[in-house]
Amino acid sequence: MRAPSSFRLAQDEAGSASVEFALVSIPLITLILGIGSIALMLYTNAALHWAVENSARTAAMNSNATQAQLQTQINNYLHSLGIPNAAVTYSVAAGVVPVAHITATFSRTFTIPMVQPIQVNFSADTYTPQGAAP
């Protein structure tokens, strides 16, 4: 009498889908969150590059632009997006046409569940002729 009930229990597949979902859902959710984190990293990188390029336009049109002005411009834009402030360097190489070089860098740590935190160093630089054409 016990054998038939054990046999029926072994053949019962009523909860198998729930068990399979429990096994597959954790890696699937981690994968989805990882893809989202990579998208956030790419967005952060694009935002930094845009901020540096925008400050290059300012330097190209204003030969009196200072490092403090460009750093404020870049960091105000990054702050409006919730991105940490960047360290900005600005230099001008003298020549027939002065060329401005602007560099911005910062680090940010991203946390993905069940994966060690990832620290990413972001950097963007650009060169532009300085001063408006006469």
Summary of the structure (lengths in Angstrom):
residues: 134
radius of gyration: 27.1
end to end distance: 102.5
largest distance: 102.5
contacts: 337
relative contact order: 0.16
helix: 52%
strand: 23%
